[in-house]
């Protein structure tokens, strides 16, 4: 993937993966198992690929979204909200007989995730045939973003078409369970981003966070970025001398809601690398954006007004 990285592609980003209705429930106090717990509820547009797409547009990067929603009211609402953020949703698929994806997050009073529940059936219905039908978009895209909400055969088709089009692929691991959907050979990935638990699941090993990014690069990926809550973020990439690795501590931020922090980190890294930043500088840029998200109730950056500079 070194050749893909050296292109410094400037076409639109094609984001492929999850889009869903987020319902965030913040506990009013400590959770009591087996009992009713009072919460405050907020509903927003969400999904990893959708959030990354909105963040990228807010950062000045033209982005298209290929996802699947149901032919229902929730799908209408979700695509409308996404279009209003500036994302091109024309590649999105409406599929009859399926409910639009839904994610329910239960947060503790401090804003940390207590439990997350996701119905991603609609996203998982994206098939290799759907990817092949959208192959014309790959050649016009400078970067392909995909999340592991896609099933293994769809991810395989995506990697194959991206390789033929010469477009670098950046992958979000999503969760420990879904990280295992990626192939053992990661040589088709330009960048892999995830957290410590997801990376250990992907690799099938237990290892300190410091070594996980390096291990992913050793499996063939050009670069990897692995976070660990409020601890240091570790990164590693291939270089002319072998590999270039390091770590950075996230900026201090008052946590309001952690939902969307990883999506913001990933989008910031993509945007910075497209501008020619080193991986270290791109991670720094992504961490600053993630800090803004966790210190607010928003799950993605707000759209830019016409003529407005970078948020």
C-alpha positions in Angstrom: 0.0 0.0 0.0 3.0 2.4 0.0 2.2 3.4 -3.6 -1.4 4.2 -2.7 -0.2 6.4 0.2 2.2 8.3 -2.0 -0.6 9.4 -4.3 -1.9 12.0 -1.9 -5.3 11.5 -3.5 -7.6 14.5 -3.7 -10.9 13.0 -5.1 -14.0 12.7 -3.0 -14.1 10.2 -0.1 -16.5 7.3 -0.6 -17.7 6.2 2.9 -19.3 2.8 3.0 -21.0 1.2 6.0 -23.2 2.0 8.9 -25.9 4.7 9.0 -28.5 4.5 11.7 -30.8 6.3 14.1 -28.9 6.9 17.4 -30.9 7.0 20.7 -28.6 8.0 23.5 -29.9 7.4 27.0 -28.0 9.1 29.9 -28.6 7.6 33.3 -29.7 10.1 36.0 -27.8 8.1 38.6 -26.0 4.8 39.0 -27.5 1.9 37.1 -29.5 -0.7 39.1 -29.6 -4.0 37.4 -33.0 -5.7 37.1 -34.8 -2.5 37.8 -36.2 0.6 35.9 -33.6 3.3 35.7 -34.5 7.0 34.9 -32.8 8.4 31.8 -32.7 11.4 29.6 -33.0 10.5 25.9 -31.6 12.3 22.8 -32.1 11.1 19.2 -29.6 11.9 16.5 -28.5 10.7 13.1 -25.6 8.3 13.6 -23.7 5.3 12.3 -19.9 5.1 11.9 -19.7 5.6 8.1 -22.4 8.3 8.3 -20.7 10.2 11.1 -17.3 10.0 9.4 -18.8 11.3 6.3 -20.4 14.3 8.1 -17.2 15.0 9.9 -15.2 15.0 6.6 -17.6 17.4 4.9 -17.3 19.7 7.9 -13.6 19.6 7.5 -13.9 20.6 3.8 -13.7 17.1 2.2 -16.3 16.2 -0.4 -17.8 12.9 0.7 -20.3 10.4 -0.6 -22.1 7.8 1.5 -22.9 4.3 0.3 -25.1 2.6 2.9 -28.5 0.8 3.2 -31.5 2.1 5.0 -35.0 0.7 5.2 -37.9 2.0 3.1 -39.4 3.5 6.2 -39.9 6.8 8.0 -36.7 6.4 9.9 -34.8 6.0 6.6 -36.4 9.2 5.2 -35.4 11.1 8.3 -31.9 9.7 8.4 -31.0 10.4 4.7 -32.6 13.9 5.0 -30.5 14.8 8.1 -27.4 13.4 6.3 -28.0 15.4 3.2 -28.5 18.6 5.3 -25.0 18.0 6.7 -23.6 18.3 3.2 -23.0 14.6 2.5 -23.9 13.3 -0.9 -26.3 10.4 -0.2 -27.1 9.6 -3.8 -25.2 6.2 -3.6 -27.4 5.2 -0.6 -29.7 2.2 -1.1 -33.4 2.0 0.1 -34.3 -1.6 0.8 -37.9 -2.7 1.3 -38.6 -5.2 4.0 -35.8 -4.0 6.3 -35.9 -1.6 9.2 -33.4 1.3 9.2 -30.5 0.6 11.5 -30.8 1.7 15.2 -28.2 2.2 17.9 -29.1 2.6 21.5 -26.3 3.9 23.8 -26.8 3.9 27.6 -24.4 6.4 29.2 -23.4 6.7 32.8 -24.0 10.1 34.5 -20.4 11.1 33.5 -21.0 10.5 29.8 -19.1 7.2 29.5 -20.7 4.3 27.6 -22.3 1.7 30.0 -23.8 -0.4 27.2 -24.4 -0.1 23.5 -27.1 -2.0 21.5 -27.1 -2.0 17.7 -29.4 -3.4 15.1 -27.3 -3.2 11.9 -29.2 -5.6 9.8 -29.8 -3.0 7.1 -26.1 -2.2 6.8 -25.2 -5.9 6.8 -27.5 -6.4 3.8 -25.0 -4.5 1.6 -23.8 -7.3 -0.7 -20.8 -7.8 -3.0 -23.2 -7.1 -5.9 -24.1 -3.7 -4.4 -20.4 -2.9 -4.2 -19.8 -4.0 -7.8 -22.8 -1.8 -8.9 -21.0 1.2 -7.3 -17.6 0.3 -8.7 -17.7 3.4 -10.9 -17.5 5.6 -7.7 -14.3 3.9 -6.6 -12.3 5.2 -9.5 -13.4 8.7 -8.9 -12.7 8.5 -5.1 -9.4 9.5 -3.6 -10.1 7.5 -0.5 -12.4 4.6 0.4 -13.6 4.5 4.0 -15.3 1.4 5.2 -16.4 0.1 8.6 -16.6 -3.5 9.8 -20.4 -3.4 10.0 -20.0 -4.8 6.5 -20.0 -8.6 6.3 -16.8 -10.4 5.3 -17.8 -11.2 1.7 -18.8 -7.6 1.1 -15.5 -6.3 2.6 -13.6 -8.7 0.3 -15.4 -7.3 -2.7 -14.7 -3.8 -1.6 -11.0 -4.5 -1.2 -10.8 -6.1 -4.6 -12.5 -3.3 -6.4 -10.5 -0.7 -4.5 -7.3 -2.4 -5.5 -8.3 -2.4 -9.1 -9.2 1.3 -9.0 -6.0 2.2 -7.1 -7.9 3.8 -4.2 -6.5 3.5 -0.7 -8.9 1.9 1.9 -9.2 3.0 5.5 -11.0 0.6 7.8 -12.7 1.2 11.1 -12.8 -1.9 13.3 -16.2 -1.0 14.9 -16.3 -3.5 17.8 -14.4 -6.6 19.1 -17.0 -8.9 17.5 -17.0 -7.2 14.1 -13.2 -6.7 13.9 -12.9 -10.4 13.2 -14.7 -9.9 9.8 -11.5 -8.5 8.4 -9.0 -10.9 6.7 -5.9 -12.0 8.5 -3.8 -10.6 5.6 -4.3 -6.8 5.9 -2.2 -5.9 2.9 -5.2 -4.4 1.2 -5.7 -1.8 3.9 -4.0 1.6 3.8 -5.1 2.5 7.3 -6.7 0.5 10.2 -8.2 2.4 13.1 -9.8 1.0 16.2 -9.4 0.7 20.0 -7.4 -1.7 22.1 -10.1 -4.4 22.6 -11.0 -4.3 18.8 -7.4 -4.6 17.8 -6.8 -7.6 20.1 -9.9 -9.3 18.7 -8.7 -8.6 15.1 -5.3 -10.1 15.9 -6.5 -12.9 18.2 -3.9 -12.0 20.8 -3.6 -10.2 24.1 -1.0 -7.5 23.9 -0.2 -4.1 25.4 -1.7 -1.2 23.4 1.8 -0.1 22.4 2.4 -3.2 20.4 -1.0 -3.5 18.7 -0.5 -0.9 16.0 2.8 -2.4 15.1 1.3 -5.9 15.0 -1.4 -4.7 12.5 1.3 -3.2 10.3 3.2 -6.5 10.5 0.0 -8.2 9.2 0.3 -6.1 6.0 -1.6 -2.8 6.6 0.3 0.3 5.6 -0.6 2.1 8.8 -2.6 1.6 12.0 -3.9 3.8 14.8 -5.1 2.2 18.1 -6.7 4.1 21.0 -7.3 3.1 24.6 -10.0 5.3 26.2 -8.3 8.4 27.7 -4.9 6.8 27.5 -2.3 7.3 24.8 -3.1 6.6 21.2 -0.5 4.5 19.5 0.3 4.6 15.8 2.6 2.9 13.3 3.2 3.0 9.6 5.5 1.5 7.1 8.5 3.6 6.1 11.6 3.4 3.9 13.5 2.0 6.8 10.9 -0.5 8.0 8.3 1.2 10.2 7.7 4.5 12.0 5.8 4.2 15.3 4.9 6.5 18.2 2.2 7.6 20.6 0.3 10.7 21.6 -1.8 11.6 24.6 -5.3 12.9 23.9 -6.0 16.6 24.8 -7.6 17.1 28.2 -11.4 17.4 27.7 -14.4 17.4 30.0 -16.4 14.4 29.0 -20.0 15.1 28.2 -20.8 12.3 25.8 -18.3 9.8 24.3 -20.6 8.8 21.4 -18.9 9.6 18.1 -15.4 10.2 19.5 -13.8 7.4 17.5 -15.6 8.5 14.3 -14.2 12.1 14.8 -10.7 10.8 15.4 -10.9 8.7 12.2 -12.3 11.5 10.1 -9.6 14.0 11.4 -6.9 11.5 10.5 -8.2 11.0 7.0 -8.6 14.7 6.3 -5.1 15.5 7.5 -3.4 12.7 5.6 -5.2 13.9 2.4 -3.5 17.2 3.0 -0.1 15.6 3.1 0.3 15.4 6.9 2.5 12.7 8.4 0.6 10.0 10.4 1.8 11.6 13.7 0.5 15.0 12.7 -2.7 13.4 11.4 -3.3 11.6 14.7 -2.8 14.9 16.5 -5.4 16.6 14.3 -7.8 13.7 14.8 -7.4 13.8 18.6 -8.2 17.5 18.7 -11.5 16.9 16.8 -12.4 13.9 19.0 -11.8 16.1 22.1 -14.3 18.6 20.7 -16.9 15.9 20.2 -16.6 14.3 23.7 -16.8 17.7 25.4 -20.2 18.4 23.6 -23.5 16.6 23.2 -23.0 16.4 19.4 -21.9 13.2 17.8 -20.4 14.8 14.8 -19.1 18.2 13.7 -21.8 20.7 12.7 -22.0 21.5 8.9 -20.1 24.5 7.7 -22.0 27.6 6.7 -21.2 28.8 3.1 -17.9 30.6 3.1 -17.0 29.4 6.6 -13.5 28.2 7.2 -12.5 24.9 8.8 -14.4 24.4 12.1 
